[in-house]
Amino acid sequence: MKRLLIATAIGIAAGVVAVQSHPVTDILHDVYPSDPAKRQALDLCMLGDPNFNRLDPSTREACYRHAASPPTLTVAPVTTVNAPNPVDLKQDAERGTVPRNDVRVVQATQGLPR
């Protein structure tokens, strides 16, 4: 009798899950979308805001709108490069074409001030 009762309960539960699975899968597809752009937008919103709620539809839509907006670019100011000083030019000319990390260059310049 106990087994029949357990089997009936399992059958009823399976029937309820089968009937109600469509809304549950819709929610899961909304919260974890299969579209890579939406998935990336939600991941970025979660990284940017620790209190981001994926379950709230309005919050998700705001996140999608924010991700779809073009990024604002800031232009860095142009910096001028100073001309090399004569001392550096002379030292570089004296070294020749030998690489700077060559042991001969290192040994020859160990006593020079930097």
C-alpha positions in Angstrom: 0.0 0.0 0.0 2.9 2.3 0.9 4.6 1.7 -2.5 1.4 2.5 -4.4 1.0 5.8 -2.5 4.6 6.7 -3.3 4.2 5.8 -6.9 1.0 7.8 -7.1 2.7 10.9 -5.5 5.6 10.6 -7.9 3.2 10.3 -10.9 1.2 13.3 -9.8 4.4 15.3 -9.3 5.7 14.3 -12.7 2.4 15.4 -14.3 2.5 18.8 -12.6 6.1 19.3 -13.7 5.2 18.3 -17.2 2.3 20.8 -17.3 4.1 23.6 -15.6 7.5 23.2 -17.2 6.8 25.7 -20.0 6.8 28.8 -17.7 9.8 27.6 -15.8 11.8 27.1 -19.0 10.7 30.5 -20.2 12.1 32.1 -17.1 15.3 30.2 -17.3 15.8 31.2 -21.0 15.2 34.8 -20.0 17.6 34.7 -17.0 20.2 32.7 -19.0 19.7 33.6 -22.7 21.2 31.6 -25.5 22.0 34.7 -27.5 25.7 35.4 -26.9 25.3 39.2 -27.0 22.6 39.1 -24.3 24.5 36.7 -22.2 27.6 38.9 -22.4 25.6 42.0 -21.6 24.2 40.3 -18.5 27.6 39.1 -17.4 29.0 42.6 -17.8 26.1 44.1 -15.8 26.7 41.5 -13.0 30.4 42.4 -12.9 29.7 46.1 -12.8 26.9 46.0 -10.2 27.0 43.4 -7.4 23.4 44.1 -6.7 22.2 43.4 -10.2 19.1 41.2 -10.3 18.8 38.9 -13.3 15.3 37.9 -12.4 13.8 41.4 -12.7 12.7 41.9 -16.4 13.0 45.6 -16.2 16.6 45.4 -14.9 17.5 42.9 -17.7 16.0 45.2 -20.4 17.9 48.2 -18.9 21.1 46.1 -19.1 20.4 45.2 -22.7 19.8 48.9 -23.6 23.0 49.9 -21.8 25.0 47.2 -23.6 23.5 48.2 -27.0 24.4 51.9 -26.6 27.7 52.8 -28.3 30.6 53.2 -25.9 31.9 56.7 -25.2 35.4 57.2 -26.2 37.7 59.5 -24.4 40.6 60.9 -26.4 43.9 61.1 -24.5 45.8 64.4 -24.9 48.6 64.4 -27.4 52.0 64.3 -25.7 55.0 65.6 -27.3 58.1 63.5 -27.4 61.2 65.3 -26.1 64.2 65.4 -28.4 67.0 63.1 -27.3 69.8 64.8 -25.5 73.3 64.9 -26.8 74.8 62.8 -24.0 72.5 59.9 -24.8 73.1 60.2 -28.5 76.9 60.1 -27.9 76.7 57.1 -25.6 74.6 55.2 -28.1 77.0 56.0 -30.9 79.9 54.8 -28.8 78.2 51.4 -28.2 77.9 50.7 -31.8 75.5 47.9 -33.0 76.1 45.6 -30.1 72.9 44.8 -28.2 72.5 46.5 -24.8 72.3 43.3 -22.9 75.5 41.9 -24.4 78.0 40.9 -21.7 80.8 43.0 -23.3 78.7 46.1 -23.1 77.6 45.4 -19.5 81.2 44.8 -18.4 82.5 47.9 -20.2 79.8 50.2 -18.8 79.8 49.0 -15.2 81.9 51.8 -13.9 80.0 54.5 -15.8 77.5 56.7 -14.0 73.9 56.4 -15.1 
